[in-house]
Amino acid sequence: MRESLFTIGKEVKIKASGESVTISKCHYVKNMKRYSYIVKEHPKTFFFEEELIEE
């Protein structure tokens, strides 16, 4: 397992919309071998690393 690209509290942008958001939770999805993130602004939606970019 590799290290998470983004840390909790980090501000990032959603690639598709350009919206600035803050990471609130991070979880490694073992069977997909990648991290998923929940952001403070959309707590019922998760994003994968490739859907987010650093601000």
C-alpha positions in Angstrom: 0.0 0.0 0.0 1.4 3.4 -0.9 1.0 6.7 0.9 -2.1 8.9 0.4 -1.6 11.7 -2.1 -3.7 14.2 -0.1 -3.9 14.7 3.7 -6.9 15.5 5.9 -7.5 19.3 6.0 -5.8 19.9 2.6 -7.5 22.2 0.1 -7.8 20.7 -3.4 -9.9 21.2 -6.5 -12.4 18.9 -8.1 -11.1 18.4 -11.7 -14.5 18.2 -13.3 -16.0 21.4 -11.8 -13.0 23.4 -10.6 -14.6 23.8 -7.2 -12.2 24.2 -4.2 -12.9 21.7 -1.4 -11.3 20.5 1.8 -10.4 16.8 2.4 -12.2 15.6 5.5 -11.7 11.8 5.3 -9.3 9.5 3.5 -9.7 5.7 3.0 -7.6 3.1 1.2 -9.8 0.9 -1.0 -7.9 -2.4 -0.9 -9.5 -4.2 -3.9 -9.1 -1.1 -6.1 -5.6 -0.3 -4.8 -6.3 3.4 -4.5 -7.5 6.0 -2.0 -10.9 7.5 -1.8 -11.6 10.9 -0.3 -14.6 12.6 1.3 -14.7 16.3 1.2 -16.2 18.7 3.7 -18.4 20.5 1.2 -19.9 17.2 -0.2 -20.0 14.7 2.8 -22.2 12.1 1.0 -19.9 11.9 -2.1 -16.5 10.3 -2.4 -13.8 11.1 -4.9 -10.7 9.1 -6.1 -7.3 10.7 -6.3 -7.5 11.1 -10.1 -10.6 13.2 -9.7 -8.8 15.8 -7.5 -5.9 18.2 -8.1 -3.7 20.3 -5.8 -4.7 23.9 -5.6 
